[in-house]
Amino acid sequence: MLTISSLTYKIGARTILDECDVTIMDNWKVGVVGLNGAGKSTLFKLIAGELTPDGGSVEMNAKQRMGMVRQDIPEVETSLIDLVLEAHEEMAGLWKATETEEDPNKIADIYQRLSDMDAYSAPAKASRLLTGLGFTEEQLSEPFSSFSGGWRMRVALAAALFVEPEILLLDEPTNHLDLEAIMWLESYLASYPHTLLIISHDREVLNKCIDHVIHVDRQKLKMYTGNYDTFERERAEALGLQQKMHEKQKVERAHMQKFVDRFKAQASKASQAQSRMKALQRMDIVDAVIADRAVHFTFPNPKEISSPMISINGTDIGYTEGQPILKNVRESINPDDRIALLGANGNGKSTLIKLIADKLSPMSGDVFRSPKLRIGYFSQHQTEELDVNSTPYQEMLSLMRKSIPDITEPKVRAKLGAFGFSRDLADNRIKSLSGGEKARLLFAFMSFDAPHLLLLDEPTNHLDIDAREALVHALNNYEGAIIIVSHDPNMVERVADRLWVVRDGGCHHFDGDLEDYRTFTMQARRDARKEGKKKKEKTVAPVESKPATTPQALAKLEKKITKLEAKKTELETLMSAEGFYTKLHEETAEVQEKHAKITADLEVVEAEWLEVQEG
C-alpha cells in the first residue's frame, strides 16, 4: 500500500501540491492525469524520493521495491539483453556470487534464491520484453551504444518492466514508441502483477490499462474509480453540478445585494439591510467552472480540386547516399482521403510523407501533383527549427508576406487567433511557449493558406489529452485530405478511414480496422520471435508456424509438454537434493544450464499448444 498524507511541495513562492491525501492499494493500476504543468511528474519524483516535500509524507511497505524508467543509462557496449538482465541488481549479484563463493552452504542458499526468483527463465523473459517493444531477435545481442535515443528509451523501459517492482512508476512510457509497440505495451501493462502508476496523454492506453485515476488539479489530488472514460464522465457530471450551484448562488447574491442597495439608507430597514450584508460576506460562493478544455482551433477549408491530387507511379523512395527504403510505390491521393500510415518506426513512414510533401525527390519513377495543389506539412522535428527569439506574430507575418505582400496586422492576428493565440500570447517570445503551444503554432503556419492536403507526422507528441481532443475535432471538421502518422490509436481510429501499412520495403493497403491491425501485428510478432529462435537453434524440434487445429496436433504437443515437464521436475529434484551444491561447480552449472534450456523449450511448446488450441 502507498499512502500519501498532507503532501505539500513548493517551488519558490509557487505551490505545486498543497496538503494532498490519497491512498493506493496493492495491485491497483492508477492513471495520473491533469493539465500540463499541474504537477504530475513532480508527484512521481516525490513518491520516488527524488524530491523532498515541504510538508507531509509518502509511505510504503519497507519490503516493497519501487521502480522507474532510468533516464541515465551510460553509452555502454553491453548487449541489449544483458543490459536488461543486469537491471535486476539482486539477480545479477547472485549470479556473480556463484562464480566466486566457495562456502557450500552459501552456494546452496544462492542457488535456492535464484530458483525462487525464477532466474533460469530470466533470459527468455528479457527477450520477450525487448521483442515486444520492437527489437528483433538479432538486435538483442547488439551493443546498447549502437542504438539511437528513442530505441535506448525502449531498452530502459524493458529493464524497468523486467525488474517487476511492487510499485512501478511510468511517466509517458509511450512517448518513444510506435503504434505497434504501444499495442504490445497496453496488453502487458493490463496484466502487470503489482501496483502501477502511469502518467499518459494516450486515452486508449489509460482505458485499457488502469482501474483508478488520480486527477492532479489546482494543487490537489482526487481519486476516481474506473478507467479514463469513467473519470471523464464523473468529472463532467461534477462540474455540471458545480456550475448549476454557482449560477443559483449568483442569482441569490444579486437578489440580496439589490435589497441592501435599496434599503440600507432607510432607518426602518437598516437592521435588515445590515443582516443581509453580513450574510453576503459569509456566503460561500461555489467556484465557477473554469474551462479546462484545450483551446479550440480550426483548419481553414480549401477550395475544390480535381482527383487525383497526387499520383505516385512505380517510385523508389530513399536518400541519395543509400539504397531505397521503399520500392515500387504506386498510390494515388484524392481530395476526400483520410489515410493513416501504420508500421514500425524505421520502416519508412516519414520518408513516404516527405516524398508526398515534395521535400524528397524520387530515386526512380515519377510523382504527379496537381498544379493547384497546396500542402500543409507538420513534422515532429519542426519545433526544433523555430526561431526561439522571435514571436508567433513576427513569424506568421513573415510567412504570410511571401504570398500576400501587403497583408494587414488584423488578418495575421486572426490566423493566429484561430489556433488559440491571444494578442499577448502571439507577442511572447517563442522560447517561452510550452510544447503544446509550439505545436499549435506549427498548425497555424502549415494551414494559413487553406491547403488541400494536411500531412501530419506525429502531431500529438507535445499535446495533452484535451489538446488531442481539440485536434481530432478540428481535423474532423476540415474538408480537405489528411495523411497522418500517429502513435495515438484513438486519433487514428477517429480521423482515418483508410489504413496503409509501410513495411518490408513497400506500402500496402490494409483491409480492416485498427483492431484487426492489432491482431495482425501481434501474430506477426509471434511469428517473428519463433523464426528468430529457430535461427538461433534455441527451440525444440520445429513445428509448423501455423499448425492445423486437429486432435492429432494437440496430442502431439501435449506429449511434448508432458515429456519436458517430467525432465524439468527430474532436474529440480536433483537440484534440491542435499549436497547438490557441494559438488564441483562444473557439475552444478551443467545441471542448471539443462534446466534453463528445458524451461525455455517448455515455454515455446506451451505457446504453440495455445495457438493450436485457439485455432
Residue pairs with C-beta under 8 A, 6 or more apart in sequence:
1 23
1 24
1 25
1 26
1 60
1 61
2 23
2 24
2 47
2 58
2 59
2 60
2 167
2 195
3 23
3 24
3 58
3 59
3 60
4 20
4 21
4 22
4 23
4 24
4 47
4 56
4 57
4 58
4 221
5 21
5 56
5 57
5 58
5 59
6 19
6 20
6 21
6 55
6 56
6 57
7 17
7 19
7 20
7 21
7 46
7 53
7 55
7 56
7 57
7 58
7 221
8 15
8 17
8 18
8 19
8 20
8 53
8 54
8 55
8 56
9 15
9 16
9 17
9 39
9 42
9 46
9 51
9 53
9 54
10 16
10 54
15 219
16 39
16 42
16 219
17 39
17 42
17 43
17 46
17 216
17 219
17 220
17 221
18 219
18 220
19 55
19 56
19 220
20 56
20 219
20 220
20 221
21 221
22 214
22 221
22 222
22 223
23 223
24 30
24 195
24 197
24 212
25 195
26 166
26 194
26 195
27 193
27 194
27 195
28 195
28 196
28 211
28 212
29 189
29 190
29 192
29 195
29 196
29 198
29 209
29 210
29 211
29 212
30 195
30 196
30 197
30 198
30 210
30 211
30 212
30 213
30 214
31 198
31 199
31 200
31 206
31 209
31 210
31 212
31 213
31 214
31 227
31 228
31 231
32 40
32 43
32 44
32 197
32 198
32 199
32 213
32 214
32 216
33 40
33 199
33 200
33 206
33 213
33 214
33 215
33 216
33 228
33 231
33 465
34 40
34 215
34 216
34 217
35 217
35 292
35 464
35 466
36 434
36 435
36 436
36 464
37 434
38 216
38 217
39 216
39 219
40 171
40 199
40 216
41 171
41 199
42 51
43 214
43 216
43 221
44 68
44 169
44 171
44 197
44 199
45 51
46 53
46 58
47 58
47 66
47 167
47 169
47 197
48 66
48 68
48 169
49 58
60 66
60 167
61 166
63 166
64 165
64 166
64 167
65 163
65 165
65 166
65 167
66 165
66 166
66 167
66 168
66 169
67 160
67 163
67 164
67 165
67 167
67 168
67 169
68 160
68 168
68 169
68 170
68 171
69 153
69 156
69 157
69 159
69 160
69 170
69 171
69 173
70 87
70 156
70 159
70 160
71 156
73 83
73 144
73 152
73 155
73 156
73 159
75 144
75 145
76 83
76 143
76 144
76 145
77 143
77 144
77 145
78 86
78 143
78 144
79 140
79 141
79 142
79 143
79 144
80 130
80 135
80 139
80 140
80 141
80 142
80 144
80 147
80 155
80 158
81 123
81 126
81 127
81 130
81 140
81 141
83 144
83 155
83 159
84 126
84 129
84 130
84 155
84 158
84 159
84 162
85 91
85 92
85 122
85 123
85 126
85 162
86 92
87 159
87 160
87 162
87 163
88 122
88 162
88 163
90 117
91 114
91 117
91 119
91 122
94 110
94 113
94 114
94 119
95 114
95 119
97 110
98 107
98 110
98 111
98 114
98 585
101 107
101 110
104 581
104 582
107 581
107 582
107 588
108 580
108 581
108 582
111 575
111 581
111 588
111 592
114 120
115 572
115 575
120 592
120 595
120 596
120 599
121 596
121 599
121 600
121 603
122 162
123 596
123 600
124 599
124 600
124 603
125 162
126 158
126 162
127 137
127 140
127 529
128 529
129 158
129 161
129 162
129 188
130 139
130 140
130 154
130 155
130 158
131 137
131 140
131 525
131 528
131 529
131 532
132 181
132 184
132 185
132 188
132 525
133 154
133 157
133 158
133 177
133 181
133 184
133 185
134 151
134 154
134 177
134 178
134 180
134 181
134 344
134 345
135 151
135 154
136 528
136 532
137 528
137 529
137 531
137 532
137 533
137 535
137 536
138 532
144 152
144 155
147 155
149 176
150 176
150 345
151 176
153 175
153 176
154 176
154 177
154 181
157 170
157 173
157 185
160 168
160 170
161 168
161 188
164 192
164 193
164 194
165 194
166 194
166 195
167 194
167 195
167 197
168 192
168 194
168 195
168 196
168 197
169 197
169 198
170 189
170 196
170 197
170 198
170 199
170 200
171 198
171 199
172 199
172 200
172 201
173 185
173 198
173 200
174 181
174 182
174 185
174 200
174 202
174 205
174 487
175 461
177 185
177 487
178 343
178 344
178 345
178 487
179 342
179 486
179 487
179 489
179 492
180 342
180 343
180 344
180 521
180 525
181 344
182 202
182 205
182 487
182 489
183 489
183 518
183 521
183 522
184 521
184 522
184 525
185 205
186 204
186 205
186 208
186 209
187 208
187 522
189 196
189 198
189 205
189 208
189 209
190 208
190 209
196 209
196 210
197 214
198 205
198 206
198 209
198 210
200 206
201 460
201 463
201 464
201 465
201 468
202 487
202 488
202 489
202 490
203 228
203 229
203 465
203 468
203 490
204 488
204 489
204 490
206 213
206 227
206 228
207 227
207 228
207 229
208 227
210 227
210 228
211 225
211 226
211 227
212 223
212 224
212 225
212 226
213 223
213 224
213 226
213 227
213 228
213 230
213 231
214 221
214 222
214 223
214 224
215 221
215 222
215 224
215 231
215 235
217 292
224 230
224 231
224 234
224 235
226 234
228 465
239 289
242 286
242 287
242 289
243 288
243 289
245 286
246 285
246 286
246 287
246 288
246 289
249 283
249 285
249 286
250 285
252 283
253 280
253 283
253 285
256 276
256 279
256 280
256 283
257 280
259 272
259 273
259 276
260 273
260 276
260 277
260 280
263 269
263 270
263 272
263 273
264 270
264 273
264 274
264 277
266 273
292 466
293 466
293 469
293 470
294 420
294 436
294 463
294 464
294 466
294 467
294 468
294 469
294 470
295 419
295 420
295 440
295 467
295 470
296 420
296 470
296 473
296 474
297 418
297 419
297 420
297 440
297 443
297 444
297 470
297 471
297 474
298 418
298 419
298 474
298 477
299 376
299 443
299 447
299 454
299 474
299 475
299 477
299 478
299 480
300 418
300 447
300 448
300 450
301 450
301 478
301 479
301 480
302 374
302 450
302 451
302 452
302 479
302 480
303 450
303 452
304 335
305 335
305 370
305 372
305 373
305 452
306 335
306 370
307 332
307 334
307 335
308 332
308 333
308 334
308 368
308 370
309 333
309 334
309 335
309 369
309 370
309 373
309 452
309 453
309 481
310 332
310 333
310 356
310 367
310 368
310 369
310 370
310 373
310 453
311 331
311 332
311 333
311 367
311 368
312 329
312 330
312 331
312 332
312 355
312 356
312 365
312 367
313 330
313 365
313 366
313 367
313 368
314 328
314 329
314 330
314 364
314 365
314 366
315 326
315 328
315 329
315 330
315 355
315 362
315 363
315 364
315 365
315 366
315 367
316 324
316 326
316 327
316 328
316 329
316 362
316 363
316 364
316 365
317 324
317 325
317 326
317 327
317 329
317 348
317 351
317 352
317 355
317 360
317 362
317 363
318 324
318 325
318 326
318 351
318 363
319 325
319 360
320 363
324 363
324 364
324 505
325 348
325 351
325 505
326 348
326 351
326 352
326 502
326 505
326 506
326 507
327 505
327 506
328 365
328 506
329 352
329 365
329 506
329 507
331 500
331 507
333 339
333 356
333 453
333 481
333 483
334 481
335 452
335 480
335 481
336 481
337 481
337 482
337 483
337 498
338 481
338 482
338 495
338 496
338 497
338 498
339 481
339 482
339 483
339 484
339 496
339 498
339 499
339 500
340 483
340 484
340 485
340 486
340 492
340 495
340 496
340 498
340 499
340 500
341 349
341 352
341 353
341 483
341 484
341 485
341 500
341 501
341 502
342 349
342 492
342 499
342 500
342 501
342 502
342 510
342 517
343 349
343 501
343 502
343 503
344 503
347 502
347 503
347 504
348 502
348 505
348 507
349 457
349 485
349 502
350 379
350 457
350 485
351 360
352 502
352 507
353 377
353 379
353 455
353 457
353 483
353 485
354 360
355 361
355 362
355 367
356 367
356 375
356 453
356 455
356 483
357 375
357 377
357 455
358 367
358 369
358 375
359 377
370 452
372 452
373 452
373 453
374 449
374 450
374 451
374 452
374 453
375 451
375 452
375 453
375 454
375 455
376 446
376 447
376 451
376 453
376 454
376 455
377 446
377 455
377 457
378 442
378 443
378 446
378 454
378 455
378 456
378 457
378 459
379 457
379 458
380 457
380 458
380 459
380 461
382 442
383 435
383 438
383 439
383 442
383 462
386 395
386 430
386 438
386 441
386 442
387 395
387 430
388 429
388 430
388 431
389 429
389 430
389 431
390 429
390 430
391 426
391 427
391 428
391 429
391 430
392 416
392 421
392 425
392 426
392 427
392 428
392 430
392 433
392 441
392 444
393 412
393 413
393 416
393 426
393 427
395 430
395 441
395 445
396 412
396 415
396 416
396 426
396 444
396 445
396 448
397 407
397 409
397 412
399 445
399 448
400 407
400 411
400 412
400 415
400 448
401 407
403 449
413 421
413 423
413 426
415 444
415 448
416 426
416 441
416 444
418 444
419 440
419 441
419 443
419 444
420 440
421 440
421 441
421 444
425 433
425 437
430 438
430 441
433 441
434 462
435 461
435 462
436 462
436 463
436 464
436 467
438 462
439 459
439 461
439 462
439 463
439 467
440 467
443 459
443 471
446 454
447 454
450 480
451 480
452 480
452 481
453 480
453 481
453 482
453 483
454 475
454 478
454 480
454 481
454 482
454 483
454 484
455 483
456 482
456 483
456 484
456 485
456 486
457 485
458 485
458 486
458 487
459 471
459 484
459 486
460 468
460 471
460 486
460 487
460 488
460 491
463 471
468 488
468 490
468 491
471 491
472 490
472 491
472 494
472 495
475 482
475 484
475 495
476 494
476 495
482 495
482 496
484 491
484 492
484 495
484 496
486 492
489 514
492 514
493 513
493 514
498 509
499 509
499 510
499 512
499 513
499 514
499 517
500 507
500 508
500 509
500 510
501 507
501 508
501 509
501 510
501 517
502 508
510 516
510 517
510 520
512 520
526 607
526 611
527 545
530 539
530 545
530 604
531 545
533 539
533 604
534 542
538 597
538 600
539 601
539 604
540 560
540 564
540 601
540 604
540 605
543 557
543 608
546 611
547 553
547 557
547 608
547 611
547 612
548 612
549 612
549 613
549 615
553 612
554 609
554 612
554 613
557 605
557 608
557 609
557 612
558 609
560 605
561 602
561 605
561 606
561 609
564 598
564 601
564 602
564 605
565 602
567 598
568 595
568 598
568 599
568 602
571 591
571 594
571 595
571 598
572 595
574 580
574 591
575 588
575 591
575 592
575 595
580 588
580 591
581 588
